[in-house]
């Protein structure tokens, strides 16, 4: 859902959905979750809103704490 919002040009809504995804990702170590977050982060590259930057920061912190790679 987060990626779809970003793809539709709604980065703020996508970032809100991504926050929930990051909450979920913090509870599990999943290659699928990491892959989907990587896809979302790639789609969000053109955007530099505060909400998107917060998602990038959280994803970076998550990647540092987990063995599954999330490219922030």
C-alpha positions as CSV (number, residue, x, y, z in Angstrom):
1,X,0.0,0.0,0.0
2,X,2.8,2.4,0.8
3,X,4.5,1.8,-2.5
4,X,1.3,2.3,-4.4
5,X,0.7,5.7,-2.7
6,X,4.2,6.8,-3.6
7,X,3.8,5.5,-7.2
8,X,0.6,7.5,-7.4
9,X,2.5,10.7,-6.4
10,X,1.2,10.8,-2.8
11,X,4.5,10.6,-0.9
12,X,2.9,11.8,2.4
13,X,0.3,9.0,2.4
14,X,2.9,6.5,1.3
15,X,5.2,7.6,4.2
16,X,2.4,7.1,6.7
17,X,1.8,3.6,5.4
18,X,5.5,3.0,5.4
19,X,5.7,3.9,9.1
20,X,3.3,1.0,9.8
21,X,5.4,-1.3,7.6
22,X,8.5,-0.3,9.5
23,X,6.7,-1.0,12.8
24,X,5.9,-4.5,11.5
25,X,9.4,-5.0,10.1
26,X,11.0,-4.2,13.4
27,X,9.2,-7.2,14.9
28,X,10.3,-9.7,12.3
29,X,13.4,-10.5,10.3
30,X,12.1,-11.2,6.9
31,X,13.7,-11.0,3.5
32,X,10.3,-10.3,1.9
33,X,9.7,-7.4,4.2
34,X,13.2,-6.0,3.4
35,X,12.6,-6.4,-0.3
36,X,9.3,-4.5,-0.2
37,X,10.9,-1.8,1.9
38,X,13.7,-1.5,-0.7
39,X,11.1,-1.2,-3.4
40,X,9.3,1.5,-1.5
41,X,12.5,3.4,-0.8
42,X,13.5,3.3,-4.4
43,X,10.1,4.7,-5.4
44,X,10.4,7.5,-2.8
45,X,13.8,8.7,-4.1
46,X,12.4,11.7,-6.0
47,X,10.6,13.0,-2.9
48,X,12.3,14.9,-0.1
49,X,9.4,15.7,2.3
50,X,9.9,15.5,6.0
51,X,7.7,12.4,6.2
52,X,9.7,10.6,3.5
53,X,13.0,11.6,5.2
54,X,11.7,10.1,8.5
55,X,10.9,6.8,6.7
56,X,14.4,6.8,5.2
57,X,16.0,7.4,8.7
58,X,13.9,4.7,10.3
59,X,14.7,2.2,7.5
60,X,18.4,3.0,7.9
61,X,18.3,2.4,11.6
62,X,16.4,-0.8,11.0
63,X,18.9,-2.0,8.5
64,X,21.7,-1.3,11.0
65,X,20.0,-3.5,13.7
66,X,19.0,-6.4,11.5
67,X,20.9,-9.0,9.5
68,X,18.4,-8.7,6.6
69,X,19.4,-5.9,4.3
70,X,17.3,-2.8,3.9
71,X,18.9,-0.3,1.5
72,X,17.9,3.1,2.9
